[in-house]
Amino acid sequence: MGLAVQVIGLAVFIGSHLFVTLRERRAAMVARLGEWPYKALFSLVSLIGIVLIGYGFAAYRQRGYIPVWSPPHWTFYITQILMWPASIFVVAAYIRGNIWRALKHPMLVGVKTWAVAHLVSNGDLGSILLFGSFLLWAGYDRMTLNRRHDPGAPEIPAGGHRNDVIALVIGTLVYLFLGLVFHPLVIGPAVFGRPAL
């Protein structure tokens, strides 16, 4: 049951984000609903998807993992290492500097890094579906960006090295929060030995 709810959540969340790549249909819906009602609806659907994914994955874990393959123990450290740049990349999407210029789409790079990091060390069916789906979506979204001609989201001003330092500091704090607080409290396993709380 939990795995089914997770899959439905993935379909809702990723489906809503795939719709964004269909620019003509998106533009028609924005024209029909208005920009802010469309954004509110998109946010609501995305939130429902996240809740379903979280609830489904938690229920799946409680009933026991469905093993597909057994990653070696050392892959856990690869996940730890990769999650640091993944956190920085996501922050750099909003605090734009040279990291943003170099990566062009650091949010998608961050999502792909996060997904690969967790696929490396998780060999159960629920994790493969979760992280594999996000990896495929981020890859598809990156490819479609080259074919989009409309401006999309409002432009965020870009800075220089100062913004890179800020992104590095905030991204590192996010990384530590995820490992020390969020992961042990919400997901279960502690990332850095003992949880902070």
C-alpha positions in Angstrom: 0.0 0.0 0.0 2.8 2.4 0.9 4.6 1.8 -2.3 1.5 2.5 -4.3 0.9 5.8 -2.5 4.5 6.7 -3.1 4.1 6.0 -6.9 0.9 8.1 -7.0 2.7 10.9 -5.2 5.6 10.7 -7.7 3.1 10.8 -10.6 1.4 13.8 -9.2 4.6 15.8 -8.4 6.6 14.9 -11.4 3.5 15.1 -13.7 2.9 18.6 -12.6 6.5 19.5 -13.3 6.4 17.8 -16.7 3.4 19.9 -17.6 5.6 23.0 -17.1 7.8 21.8 -19.9 4.8 21.9 -22.3 5.1 25.6 -22.7 2.2 26.1 -25.1 -0.2 24.2 -22.9 1.1 25.9 -19.8 0.7 29.3 -21.5 -2.9 28.4 -22.4 -3.7 27.4 -18.8 -2.1 30.6 -17.4 -4.2 32.6 -19.9 -7.3 30.8 -18.8 -6.8 30.9 -15.0 -4.5 33.9 -14.6 -0.9 33.8 -13.5 -1.3 33.8 -9.7 -4.2 31.3 -9.6 -2.1 29.0 -11.9 0.9 29.3 -9.6 -1.3 28.6 -6.5 -2.8 25.5 -8.2 0.7 24.4 -9.3 2.0 24.8 -5.7 -1.0 23.0 -4.2 -0.6 20.0 -6.6 3.2 19.9 -6.0 2.6 20.0 -2.2 0.0 17.1 -2.5 2.6 15.1 -4.4 5.3 15.7 -1.8 2.9 14.7 1.0 1.9 11.5 -0.8 5.6 10.7 -1.6 6.6 11.2 2.0 3.6 9.3 3.5 4.0 6.5 1.0 7.7 6.1 1.5 7.3 6.1 5.3 4.6 3.5 5.1 6.7 1.4 2.7 9.7 1.5 5.1 7.5 0.5 8.1 6.4 -2.7 6.3 10.0 -3.6 5.3 12.2 -2.8 2.4 11.9 -4.8 -0.8 15.5 -5.5 -1.7 16.7 -5.4 -5.3 20.4 -5.3 -4.8 22.8 -4.9 -1.8 25.1 -1.8 -2.1 28.5 -2.2 -0.3 28.7 -0.4 3.0 31.2 2.1 1.7 28.7 3.6 -0.7 27.2 5.3 2.4 30.2 7.6 2.4 29.8 8.4 -1.3 26.3 9.6 -0.4 27.6 11.7 2.4 30.2 13.3 0.2 27.9 14.0 -2.8 25.2 15.6 -0.7 27.5 18.5 0.2 27.8 19.9 -3.3 24.2 18.9 -4.0 23.1 21.3 -1.2 25.4 24.1 -2.4 24.1 23.7 -6.0 20.5 24.1 -5.0 21.3 27.2 -2.9 23.3 28.6 -5.8 20.2 28.5 -8.0 18.8 31.3 -5.9 22.0 33.1 -4.8 23.4 33.4 -8.2 27.1 34.0 -8.9 29.8 32.2 -10.8 28.6 28.7 -9.7 25.3 29.5 -11.4 27.0 30.8 -14.5 29.2 27.6 -14.7 26.4 25.1 -14.1 23.6 27.2 -15.9 20.9 25.2 -14.1 22.3 24.4 -10.6 18.9 23.4 -9.2 18.7 20.6 -11.7 22.3 19.7 -11.2 21.6 19.6 -7.4 18.6 17.4 -7.9 20.5 15.0 -10.1 23.5 14.9 -7.7 21.0 14.2 -4.7 19.3 11.4 -6.7 22.6 9.7 -7.8 24.0 10.1 -4.3 21.1 8.1 -2.8 20.8 5.6 -5.7 24.4 4.6 -5.0 23.7 3.5 -1.4 20.1 2.4 -1.5 19.3 -0.9 -3.3 15.6 -1.3 -2.3 12.7 -0.9 -4.7 11.1 2.1 -3.0 14.4 4.1 -3.0 15.1 3.2 -6.6 11.7 4.4 -7.6 12.0 7.5 -5.6 15.5 8.7 -6.5 15.4 7.2 -10.0 12.2 9.1 -10.9 13.7 12.4 -9.8 16.9 11.7 -11.7 14.9 11.0 -14.9 12.7 14.0 -14.4 15.7 16.4 -13.8 17.5 15.0 -16.9 14.4 15.4 -19.0 13.8 18.9 -17.7 17.3 19.9 -18.5 17.0 18.7 -22.1 13.7 20.6 -22.6 15.2 23.9 -21.4 17.2 24.1 -24.6 13.9 24.2 -26.6 12.1 26.8 -24.5 11.8 30.2 -26.0 9.7 32.0 -23.4 11.3 33.7 -20.4 9.8 31.3 -17.8 10.3 32.5 -14.2 11.3 36.1 -13.4 15.0 36.7 -13.7 17.1 36.6 -10.5 20.0 39.1 -10.4 23.4 37.4 -10.6 26.4 38.5 -8.6 30.0 37.4 -8.5 32.4 35.7 -6.0 30.5 37.2 -3.0 27.4 35.3 -3.9 29.4 32.1 -4.4 30.8 32.4 -0.8 27.2 33.0 0.5 25.9 30.0 -1.4 28.8 27.9 -0.1 28.1 28.9 3.5 24.3 28.5 3.3 24.6 25.3 1.3 27.0 23.9 3.9 24.5 24.8 6.7 21.7 23.2 4.7 23.8 20.1 4.3 24.6 19.9 8.0 20.9 20.5 8.9 19.8 17.7 6.6 22.3 15.3 8.0 22.1 16.2 11.7 18.5 17.1 12.1 16.2 16.4 9.2 17.4 12.9 8.2 17.4 11.4 11.6 14.1 13.0 12.7 12.1 12.5 9.5 13.8 9.7 7.5 15.2 7.6 10.4 18.9 6.8 10.0 21.4 9.3 11.3 23.8 10.5 8.7 26.7 11.8 10.9 26.7 9.3 13.8 24.4 10.7 16.5 21.6 13.2 15.6 21.7 16.7 16.8 18.3 16.5 18.5 
